[in-house]
Amino acid sequence: MHEWPSTLDVTRLMTGGWQPTPFRQFILKIYSRCDLACDYCYMYEMADSSWRGRPLYMDDATIDAAAVRIGEHAARHGLRDIEVILHGGEPLLAGQDRIRSIVSRVRAAAGDKVRVKVTLQTNAVLLTDGFLRVLDELDVRIGVSLDGDQVMHDRSRKRANGRGSHGDVMAALTRLTEGYRHLFSGLLCTVDLRNDPVGAYQALLEFGPPAIDFLLPHGNWVVPPPSLYPASTATPYADWLIPIFDRWYGSPRRATYVRLFGEIIHLLLGGASRTEQIGISPVAMVVIETDGSIEQSDLLKSAYEGAPYTGLHVSRDSLDDVLKLPSIAARQIGVEALCATCLDCPVHTVCGAGLYAHRYKEENGFANPSIYCRDLFRFIHHIKDTVEADLAARSEGL
């Protein structure tokens, strides 16, 4: 059974005055395979196996159709700024010519009145000088996945033959930061409880990233993340993140922006969330697969087979059609999408039940707290207590 949000009545919501938030972030799955075999990968190692039946890459017809849909969506809603994320698998496997073609066609379809920011998320194994020159020419920002030092990174981020990728990533980051630092958007690090947290953070700082994203490994109430037991009161992921937060917040000069930390502080101070990891702001993101299928967040592939499926396609359906789906509305209606347990929690507007994919249970779908509920509660309260103490101390010093 996958009840919520299939039972959500979008017509009733709209009759009551709710209006969907247009998409501003478009994730293009430009290549459907990877040159690494990371053991925590939600694309290839978890519940959904739809990648097996998809083409390796976006062909020209799909690129054109996707570009037209993005352009018409921006025009229809008067958007002046949108973001396109080139994703995979590993997007660099698509090759330089295809990446150039995709970026050029999307920008042409969007027109001169729309600023199209393009980002590419890569494992960096193929990030050569040739690729960097092309991405610089296209003004494409680059995010790199890195989990720490060699031992930490190579625990999970290996090739299919078991060989680690850390050395290649280090070489790529050196090329990126020495010659093309203006393209560097930041590092993405998956939390691994086996790694020393502060040691991992220090390793990430080596290349002076403008931002770091710490991502909780994907799991849910059916298949929990590593070392997280629903019946236990332990909070291993909060325990891992807290020393990094204390190091980051307590530094005289912040070495980088840590998105999760900054977002929680922003929310505690009354702001709106700008990431789907936390908070209750509308999620304005959509995925287009290599075959042109329009899907929900690809992170839902960690929940069950077909979880991101919408049945819509860029060749015949507009992106406004996607906005009318219950599965999309559920991620845009804020507190109305939260279960009773979450609504009774004092930090529910900050937590927002965490990442949507992490709420899944077989019996009722996504109408649950996050599997990381205890960890998020403890971590948010730690940040709240730290910031409040800091503000009080500053006030006394005035």
VOPAGU-2260 file (C-alpha; in pm, 1 decimal, decimal comma):
REM VOPAGU-2260
SITE   aa  ch    i         X         Y         Z
SITE  MET   A    0       0,0       0,0       0,0
SITE  HIS   A    1     117,7     353,3     -79,5
SITE  GLU   A    2    -172,9     568,4      44,0
SITE  TRP   A    3     -33,2     916,0     106,0
SITE  PRO   A    4     -32,3    1134,5     -97,1
SITE  SER   A    5    -253,5     954,0    -352,5
SITE  THR   A    6    -554,9    1044,1    -135,9
SITE  LEU   A    7    -479,1    1417,1    -149,9
SITE  ASP   A    8    -758,7    1614,1    -320,7
SITE  VAL   A    9    -582,6    1880,6    -527,3
SITE  THR   A   10    -911,7    2018,5    -663,1
SITE  ARG   A   11   -1031,8    2084,9    -308,8
SITE  LEU   A   12    -703,7    2256,3    -226,0
SITE  MET   A   13    -728,8    2486,4    -526,6
SITE  THR   A   14   -1095,4    2561,2    -461,6
SITE  GLY   A   15    -991,5    2666,6    -114,4
SITE  GLY   A   16    -743,4    2916,8    -254,1
SITE  TRP   A   17    -418,7    2720,0    -268,2
SITE  GLN   A   18    -211,8    2765,4    -582,7
SITE  PRO   A   19      86,7    2553,7    -682,9
SITE  THR   A   20     434,7    2705,4    -682,6
SITE  PRO   A   21     592,2    2694,3   -1029,0
SITE  PHE   A   22     907,8    2490,9   -1077,2
SITE  ARG   A   23    1231,2    2686,2   -1063,4
SITE  GLN   A   24    1475,3    2397,1   -1048,3
SITE  PHE   A   25    1493,3    2142,1   -1328,1
SITE  ILE   A   26    1706,5    1830,8   -1281,4
SITE  LEU   A   27    1804,5    1677,2   -1614,0
SITE  LYS   A   28    1921,3    1317,6   -1596,6
SITE  ILE   A   29    2150,5    1344,7   -1894,5
SITE  TYR   A   30    2326,1    1007,8   -1847,6
SITE  SER   A   31    2175,1     702,5   -1684,0
SITE  ARG   A   32    2481,8     508,6   -1572,5
SITE  CYS   A   33    2780,0     577,3   -1346,8
SITE  ASP   A   34    3152,0     501,2   -1347,6
SITE  LEU   A   35    3147,6     440,7    -971,9
SITE  ALA   A   36    2959,5     182,7    -765,8
SITE  CYS   A   37    2896,9     365,6    -437,3
SITE  ASP   A   38    2735,4     129,0    -188,9
SITE  TYR   A   39    2488,8     391,9     -58,8
SITE  CYS   A   40    2368,5     505,2    -403,5
SITE  TYR   A   41    1991,1     561,2    -416,9
SITE  MET   A   42    1991,6     536,7    -797,7
SITE  TYR   A   43    2145,8     192,4    -841,4
SITE  GLU   A   44    2160,5      24,7    -500,3
SITE  MET   A   45    1817,7      85,8    -347,3
SITE  ALA   A   46    1451,0      10,6    -414,8
SITE  ASP   A   47    1389,6     146,5    -766,3
SITE  SER   A   48    1542,1     -24,0   -1071,3
SITE  SER   A   49    1376,7     177,5   -1349,3
SITE  TRP   A   50    1722,3     285,1   -1472,9
SITE  ARG   A   51    1766,6     -61,3   -1623,9
SITE  GLY   A   52    1502,8      10,6   -1887,0
SITE  ARG   A   53    1609,9     364,6   -1972,0
SITE  PRO   A   54    1843,8     482,5   -2250,1
SITE  LEU   A   55    2198,8     566,2   -2153,0
SITE  TYR   A   56    2164,8     931,1   -2242,2
SITE  MET   A   57    1918,9    1198,6   -2354,0
SITE  ASP   A   58    1890,0    1195,2   -2732,6
SITE  ASP   A   59    1844,3    1511,1   -2938,3
SITE  ALA   A   60    1465,0    1482,4   -2958,8
SITE  THR   A   61    1435,3    1448,5   -2579,7
SITE  ILE   A   62    1673,0    1739,0   -2522,2
SITE  ASP   A   63    1466,2    1960,2   -2751,9
SITE  ALA   A   64    1136,4    1857,6   -2591,3
SITE  ALA   A   65    1272,3    1911,5   -2240,3
SITE  ALA   A   66    1412,9    2251,9   -2337,1
SITE  VAL   A   67    1077,6    2359,3   -2483,5
SITE  ARG   A   68     889,4    2249,7   -2169,9
SITE  ILE   A   69    1129,1    2437,5   -1943,8
SITE  GLY   A   70    1110,1    2748,2   -2160,2
SITE  GLU   A   71     731,1    2751,6   -2179,6
SITE  HIS   A   72     702,0    2695,7   -1802,9
SITE  ALA   A   73     931,0    2991,3   -1731,7
SITE  ALA   A   74     738,0    3210,9   -1976,8
SITE  ARG   A   75     395,6    3109,0   -1846,9
SITE  HIS   A   76     487,4    3197,5   -1489,2
SITE  GLY   A   77     698,4    3503,7   -1565,4
SITE  LEU   A   78    1011,2    3350,3   -1416,3
SITE  ARG   A   79    1328,5    3552,1   -1457,7
SITE  ASP   A   80    1570,2    3310,2   -1291,8
SITE  ILE   A   81    1571,4    2931,9   -1308,7
SITE  GLU   A   82    1827,7    2661,7   -1231,5
SITE  VAL   A   83    1906,9    2359,0   -1443,1
SITE  ILE   A   84    2104,4    2080,0   -1276,4
SITE  LEU   A   85    2286,9    1831,5   -1499,9
SITE  HIS   A   86    2271,9    1501,0   -1319,9
SITE  GLY   A   87    2301,9    1125,6   -1364,3
SITE  GLY   A   88    2429,4     865,2   -1297,1
SITE  GLU   A   89    2743,4    1053,1   -1380,9
SITE  PRO   A   90    2665,6    1345,2   -1613,9
SITE  LEU   A   91    3021,2    1377,7   -1747,4
SITE  LEU   A   92    2973,2    1040,4   -1918,7
SITE  ALA   A   93    2741,0    1222,7   -2159,1
SITE  GLY   A   94    3049,0    1384,0   -2314,5
SITE  GLN   A   95    3150,1    1740,9   -2385,9
SITE  ASP   A   96    2950,9    1782,3   -2708,5
SITE  ARG   A   97    2624,8    1658,3   -2560,1
SITE  ILE   A   98    2662,7    1877,4   -2251,2
SITE  ARG   A   99    2729,2    2178,4   -2473,2
SITE  SER   A  100    2421,0    2091,6   -2680,3
SITE  ILE   A  101    2194,8    2052,9   -2375,2
SITE  VAL   A  102    2299,9    2379,2   -2212,0
SITE  SER   A  103    2275,5    2574,4   -2537,9
SITE  ARG   A  104    1931,6    2437,7   -2627,6
SITE  VAL   A  105    1782,6    2500,0   -2284,4
SITE  ARG   A  106    1909,0    2857,6   -2277,7
SITE  ALA   A  107    1784,5    2919,6   -2631,1
SITE  ALA   A  108    1438,6    2783,9   -2545,2
SITE  ALA   A  109    1422,4    2993,8   -2227,4
SITE  GLY   A  110    1499,2    3311,7   -2418,9
SITE  ASP   A  111    1685,1    3629,6   -2334,6
SITE  LYS   A  112    1448,5    3732,3   -2055,0
SITE  VAL   A  113    1526,5    3427,7   -1838,5
SITE  ARG   A  114    1858,1    3378,4   -1661,9
SITE  VAL   A  115    1938,2    3007,4   -1669,8
SITE  LYS   A  116    2188,4    2910,4   -1401,6
SITE  VAL   A  117    2337,0    2569,9   -1481,4
SITE  THR   A  118    2503,3    2342,3   -1226,8
SITE  LEU   A  119    2661,6    2001,9   -1279,9
SITE  GLN   A  120    2689,8    1752,4    -993,5
SITE  THR   A  121    2975,5    1508,7   -1049,6
SITE  ASN   A  122    3193,8    1249,2    -881,1
SITE  ALA   A  123    3478,4    1432,9   -1064,0
SITE  VAL   A  124    3658,4    1120,2   -1185,3
SITE  LEU   A  125    3629,5    1246,9   -1545,9
SITE  LEU   A  126    3673,7    1616,1   -1467,4
SITE  THR   A  127    3964,8    1681,2   -1704,8
SITE  ASP   A  128    4105,6    2011,2   -1827,9
SITE  GLY   A  129    3906,1    1960,0   -2147,8
SITE  PHE   A  130    3579,0    1933,1   -1957,9
SITE  LEU   A  131    3669,0    2232,5   -1742,5
SITE  ARG   A  132    3731,0    2447,0   -2049,6
SITE  VAL   A  133    3389,6    2353,4   -2191,1
SITE  LEU   A  134    3209,3    2412,5   -1861,1
SITE  ASP   A  135    3385,3    2747,9   -1825,9
SITE  GLU   A  136    3276,5    2844,6   -2177,2
SITE  LEU   A  137    2918,3    2755,3   -2085,8
SITE  ASP   A  138    2934,5    2916,5   -1738,7
SITE  VAL   A  139    2833,9    2591,8   -1566,5
SITE  ARG   A  140    2892,4    2570,2   -1191,2
SITE  ILE   A  141    3037,7    2244,1   -1059,5
SITE  GLY   A  142    2948,5    2052,9    -744,0
SITE  VAL   A  143    3173,7    1762,1    -644,7
SITE  SER   A  144    3101,3    1460,7    -422,8
SITE  LEU   A  145    3367,3    1399,0    -156,9
SITE  ASP   A  146    3329,3    1206,8     169,0
SITE  GLY   A  147    3652,9    1301,2     348,4
SITE  ASP   A  148    4012,5    1182,5     331,5
SITE  GLN   A  149    4122,4     877,9     132,9
SITE  VAL   A  150    4013,7     617,3     387,6
SITE  MET   A  151    3679,4     789,5     451,3
SITE  HIS   A  152    3599,9     854,2      85,3
SITE  ASP   A  153    3701,7     513,2     -42,8
SITE  ARG   A  154    3488,4     324,6     209,9
SITE  SER   A  155    3190,8     372,4     -21,8
SITE  ARG   A  156    3290,6     567,7    -333,7
SITE  LYS   A  157    3460,2     290,0    -529,9
SITE  ARG   A  158    3468,2     162,9    -884,6
SITE  ALA   A  159    3297,0    -163,3    -970,6
SITE  ASN   A  160    3633,5    -342,3    -938,5
SITE  GLY   A  161    3666,6    -221,4    -579,3
SITE  ARG   A  162    3935,0      38,7    -647,2
SITE  GLY   A  163    3884,9     369,2    -468,1
SITE  SER   A  164    3826,1     700,9    -644,0
SITE  HIS   A  165    3981,9     942,4    -394,0
SITE  GLY   A  166    4306,3    1002,7    -585,3
SITE  ASP   A  167    4123,2    1096,5    -905,1
SITE  VAL   A  168    3887,1    1325,5    -716,3
SITE  MET   A  169    4179,6    1503,2    -547,7
SITE  ALA   A  170    4347,1    1558,5    -884,3
SITE  ALA   A  171    4022,9    1691,8   -1032,1
SITE  LEU   A  172    3962,7    1926,1    -739,0
SITE  THR   A  173    4316,4    2059,6    -778,4
SITE  ARG   A  174    4248,4    2137,1   -1144,6
SITE  LEU   A  175    3913,9    2293,9   -1058,1
SITE  THR   A  176    4033,5    2512,6    -772,4
SITE  GLU   A  177    4364,3    2622,1    -926,0
SITE  GLY   A  178    4235,7    2716,5   -1268,6
SITE  TYR   A  179    3857,1    2742,7   -1251,0
SITE  ARG   A  180    3768,2    2827,2    -891,8
SITE  HIS   A  181    3494,4    3064,3   -1012,0
SITE  LEU   A  182    3302,3    2753,9   -1128,2
SITE  PHE   A  183    3330,4    2570,9    -794,1
SITE  SER   A  184    2989,0    2560,3    -625,0
SITE  GLY   A  185    3079,8    2330,0    -336,4
SITE  LEU   A  186    3116,1    1979,3    -198,5
SITE  LEU   A  187    2855,1    1715,7    -125,5
SITE  CYS   A  188    2938,2    1473,7     156,0
SITE  THR   A  189    2729,1    1173,7     261,1
SITE  VAL   A  190    2740,5    1117,7     636,1
SITE  ASP   A  191    2913,9     793,9     729,2
SITE  LEU   A  192    2909,8     710,4    1099,4
SITE  ARG   A  193    3230,8     509,7    1058,8
SITE  ASN   A  194    3420,0     829,9     978,4
SITE  ASP   A  195    3545,7    1078,1    1236,4
SITE  PRO   A  196    3315,3    1380,1    1192,2
SITE  VAL   A  197    3563,3    1661,9    1257,9
SITE  GLY   A  198    3828,4    1475,9    1057,4
SITE  ALA   A  199    3588,3    1450,7     764,3
SITE  TYR   A  200    3504,5    1821,5     790,2
SITE  GLN   A  201    3872,0    1918,0     796,3
SITE  ALA   A  202    3937,9    1704,9     488,8
SITE  LEU   A  203    3656,6    1881,1     302,6
SITE  LEU   A  204    3803,2    2222,6     390,2
SITE  GLU   A  205    4130,3    2141,2     213,9
SITE  PHE   A  206    4006,8    2288,8    -114,1
SITE  GLY   A  207    3828,5    2589,5      35,0
SITE  PRO   A  208    3478,4    2499,6     -86,1
SITE  PRO   A  209    3229,1    2787,5     -96,3
SITE  ALA   A  210    2965,6    2553,4      48,3
SITE  ILE   A  211    2932,9    2203,6     193,3
SITE  ASP   A  212    2623,2    1986,1     188,0
SITE  PHE   A  213    2615,5    1709,8     449,6
SITE  LEU   A  214    2359,8    1453,8     335,2
SITE  LEU   A  215    2203,0    1191,6     558,1
SITE  PRO   A  216    2219,4     848,3     392,3
SITE  HIS   A  217    1887,6     752,3     241,9
SITE  GLY   A  218    1654,0     518,5     423,6
SITE  ASN   A  219    1300,9     499,9     557,7
SITE  TRP   A  220    1082,0     312,0     805,3
SITE  VAL   A  221    1092,7      -0,4     586,9
SITE  VAL   A  222    1468,3      -1,6     526,1
SITE  PRO   A  223    1632,2     223,9     789,8
SITE  PRO   A  224    1969,3     392,7     729,5
SITE  PRO   A  225    2285,6     227,1     865,2
SITE  SER   A  226    2299,1     198,3    1245,6
SITE  LEU   A  227    1959,1     363,0    1291,0
SITE  TYR   A  228    1710,6     145,1    1477,2
SITE  PRO   A  229    1348,6     267,4    1503,1
SITE  ALA   A  230    1298,0     108,9    1846,1
SITE  SER   A  231    1608,6     272,8    1991,4
SITE  THR   A  232    1629,5     615,0    2155,0
SITE  ALA   A  233    1984,3     669,7    2026,6
SITE  THR   A  234    2062,5     962,6    1795,8
SITE  PRO   A  235    2380,4     855,1    1612,8
SITE  TYR   A  236    2345,5    1100,9    1323,6
SITE  ALA   A  237    2289,6    1399,7    1551,2
SITE  ASP   A  238    2587,8    1280,7    1754,3
SITE  TRP   A  239    2795,9    1283,5    1434,5
SITE  LEU   A  240    2682,7    1625,2    1312,4
SITE  ILE   A  241    2700,6    1813,9    1643,4
SITE  PRO   A  242    3083,9    1820,5    1672,8
SITE  ILE   A  243    3106,6    1959,8    1318,3
SITE  PHE   A  244    2844,4    2223,4    1393,0
SITE  ASP   A  245    3023,8    2326,6    1711,7
SITE  ARG   A  246    3354,0    2353,7    1522,0
SITE  TRP   A  247    3189,3    2549,7    1239,0
SITE  TYR   A  248    2981,3    2784,1    1456,1
SITE  GLY   A  249    3253,1    2842,7    1712,8
SITE  SER   A  250    3525,1    2937,3    1463,9
SITE  PRO   A  251    3629,9    3304,8    1471,2
SITE  ARG   A  252    3594,9    3306,0    1093,1
SITE  ARG   A  253    3366,5    3064,2     909,8
SITE  ALA   A  254    3571,7    2868,1     658,8
SITE  THR   A  255    3268,5    2784,6     444,7
SITE  TYR   A  256    2890,0    2781,4     438,1
SITE  VAL   A  257    2740,9    2453,4     559,2
SITE  ARG   A  258    2396,3    2442,8     404,9
SITE  LEU   A  259    2218,7    2223,4     659,8
SITE  PHE   A  260    2348,4    2430,9     951,6
SITE  GLY   A  261    2274,0    2762,7     785,7
SITE  GLU   A  262    1923,9    2656,5     684,7
SITE  ILE   A  263    1833,2    2545,7    1035,9
SITE  ILE   A  264    1958,2    2874,6    1182,5
SITE  HIS   A  265    1768,6    3066,8     914,9
SITE  LEU   A  266    1448,7    2879,5    1002,6
SITE  LEU   A  267    1495,8    2924,2    1377,8
SITE  LEU   A  268    1519,9    3299,0    1317,3
SITE  GLY   A  269    1191,6    3302,9    1126,7
SITE  GLY   A  270    1311,2    3258,6     768,7
SITE  ALA   A  271    1185,9    3019,8     501,0
SITE  SER   A  272    1368,3    2704,3     395,9
SITE  ARG   A  273    1558,8    2698,7      69,1
SITE  THR   A  274    1627,6    2326,7      53,8
SITE  GLU   A  275    1410,5    2015,2      52,5
SITE  GLN   A  276    1615,6    1868,2     338,2
SITE  ILE   A  277    1444,5    2074,9     605,0
SITE  GLY   A  278    1150,1    2309,8     667,1
SITE  ILE   A  279     805,0    2342,5     510,6
SITE  SER   A  280     858,8    2575,6     214,9
SITE  PRO   A  281     714,2    2455,6    -118,1
SITE  VAL   A  282     947,0    2227,4    -313,1
SITE  ALA   A  283     980,6    2376,0    -662,5
SITE  MET   A  284    1186,5    2106,3    -831,3
SITE  VAL   A  285    1113,0    1850,6   -1104,2
SITE  VAL   A  286    1316,2    1574,5   -1270,4
SITE  ILE   A  287    1334,8    1486,7   -1639,8
SITE  GLU   A  288    1480,7    1141,9   -1708,1
SITE  THR   A  289    1694,8    1033,5   -2005,4
SITE  ASP   A  290    1388,4     898,2   -2185,1
SITE  GLY   A  291    1189,8    1220,3   -2130,9
SITE  SER   A  292     978,3    1089,8   -1842,9
SITE  ILE   A  293     885,6    1365,7   -1598,9
SITE  GLU   A  294     933,6    1251,2   -1241,2
SITE  GLN   A  295     926,2    1367,4    -883,2
SITE  SER   A  296    1246,0    1393,1    -682,1
SITE  ASP   A  297    1488,2    1117,9    -779,0
SITE  LEU   A  298    1560,1    1067,7    -407,8
SITE  LEU   A  299    1226,6     883,3    -390,9
SITE  LYS   A  300    1397,6     595,6    -571,2
SITE  SER   A  301    1519,3     498,5    -224,2
SITE  ALA   A  302    1161,9     427,9    -107,0
SITE  TYR   A  303    1003,6     171,9    -340,1
SITE  GLU   A  304     992,3      66,3    -704,8
SITE  GLY   A  305     828,7     339,4    -912,6
SITE  ALA   A  306     804,1     593,1    -629,0
SITE  PRO   A  307     904,0     897,5    -844,9
SITE  TYR   A  308     670,4     795,2   -1131,6
SITE  THR   A  309     416,2    1047,7   -1265,0
SITE  GLY   A  310     316,5     893,2   -1598,9
SITE  LEU   A  311     391,1    1223,2   -1775,4
SITE  HIS   A  312     639,9    1287,6   -2057,1
SITE  VAL   A  313     799,3    1597,6   -2208,8
SITE  SER   A  314     679,3    1498,9   -2558,2
SITE  ARG   A  315     311,1    1532,9   -2464,8
SITE  ASP   A  316     270,1    1693,9   -2121,6
SITE  SER   A  317     343,0    2042,0   -1990,2
SITE  LEU   A  318     516,4    2101,7   -1660,2
SITE  ASP   A  319     198,5    2274,5   -1541,8
SITE  ASP   A  320      29,3    1934,2   -1573,9
SITE  VAL   A  321     284,3    1801,4   -1325,6
SITE  LEU   A  322     198,3    2073,4   -1072,9
SITE  LYS   A  323    -157,9    1938,9   -1051,6
SITE  LEU   A  324     -51,8    1594,4    -929,0
SITE  PRO   A  325    -121,6    1500,2    -563,3
SITE  SER   A  326     237,6    1380,3    -527,1
SITE  ILE   A  327     369,1    1725,5    -620,8
SITE  ALA   A  328     108,0    1918,9    -422,8
SITE  ALA   A  329     198,7    1717,7    -111,8
SITE  ARG   A  330     542,7    1877,2    -117,6
SITE  GLN   A  331     407,5    2229,0    -160,5
SITE  ILE   A  332     131,7    2260,1     100,7
SITE  GLY   A  333     352,1    2306,4     406,7
SITE  VAL   A  334     211,4    2198,3     742,9
SITE  GLU   A  335     -94,6    2040,8     576,5
SITE  ALA   A  336     132,9    1761,5     457,1
SITE  LEU   A  337     257,8    1680,3     807,9
SITE  CYS   A  338     120,4    1394,3    1013,4
SITE  ALA   A  339     -30,5    1441,1    1360,7
SITE  THR   A  340     291,5    1332,7    1531,8
SITE  CYS   A  341     485,0    1606,7    1353,2
SITE  LEU   A  342     222,2    1873,6    1416,8
SITE  ASP   A  343     247,5    1804,5    1790,5
SITE  CYS   A  344     625,9    1860,0    1781,9
SITE  PRO   A  345     756,5    2204,5    1890,0
SITE  VAL   A  346    1011,7    2219,1    1604,6
SITE  HIS   A  347     786,3    2100,1    1322,0
SITE  THR   A  348     813,2    2423,9    1123,9
SITE  VAL   A  349    1192,8    2395,0    1134,2
SITE  CYS   A  350    1220,1    2021,5    1079,3
SITE  GLY   A  351     929,2    1993,0     835,8
SITE  ALA   A  352     945,0    1613,5     884,3
SITE  GLY   A  353    1284,3    1616,2     717,1
SITE  LEU   A  354    1345,7    1493,3     364,8
SITE  TYR   A  355    1025,8    1361,3     209,4
SITE  ALA   A  356    1179,9    1030,8      97,8
SITE  HIS   A  357    1278,8     949,5     455,7
SITE  ARG   A  358     914,9     942,0     576,0
SITE  TYR   A  359     802,7     633,4     385,8
SITE  LYS   A  360     614,0     340,0     543,7
SITE  GLU   A  361     444,0      64,3     345,6
SITE  GLU   A  362     111,0      96,5     527,0
SITE  ASN   A  363      51,2     468,8     473,9
SITE  GLY   A  364     308,3     605,2     231,8
SITE  PHE   A  365     468,0     937,0     330,3
SITE  ALA   A  366     229,6    1048,8     607,5
SITE  ASN   A  367     490,8     996,1     879,6
SITE  PRO   A  368     775,9    1166,7    1060,1
SITE  SER   A  369    1122,4    1120,7     914,7
SITE  ILE   A  370    1307,3     801,1    1005,2
SITE  TYR   A  371    1561,4    1056,0    1137,1
SITE  CYS   A  372    1300,4    1214,2    1367,7
SITE  ARG   A  373    1494,8    1174,5    1692,6
SITE  ASP   A  374    1821,7    1283,3    1533,9
SITE  LEU   A  375    1666,0    1591,5    1375,3
SITE  PHE   A  376    1491,7    1686,5    1700,7
SITE  ARG   A  377    1813,9    1664,6    1900,8
SITE  PHE   A  378    2023,1    1839,4    1637,3
SITE  ILE   A  379    1778,6    2127,2    1590,1
SITE  HIS   A  380    1755,1    2178,2    1967,1
SITE  HIS   A  381    2134,2    2178,2    1994,5
SITE  ILE   A  382    2158,6    2449,8    1730,5
SITE  LYS   A  383    1874,1    2643,9    1893,5
SITE  ASP   A  384    2039,4    2631,6    2236,6
SITE  THR   A  385    2377,9    2730,4    2090,7
SITE  VAL   A  386    2243,4    3026,2    1893,3
SITE  GLU   A  387    2027,5    3149,5    2181,9
SITE  ALA   A  388    2323,5    3135,0    2421,1
SITE  ASP   A  389    2538,0    3320,7    2169,7
SITE  LEU   A  390    2276,7    3593,2    2116,9
SITE  ALA   A  391    2228,9    3631,4    2494,1
SITE  ALA   A  392    2606,1    3666,1    2547,1
SITE  ARG   A  393    2628,9    3925,6    2270,0
SITE  SER   A  394    2337,9    4119,4    2420,2
SITE  GLU   A  395    2507,4    4128,2    2760,1
SITE  GLY   A  396    2821,0    4262,1    2597,9
SITE  LEU   A  397    2647,2    4561,8    2445,2
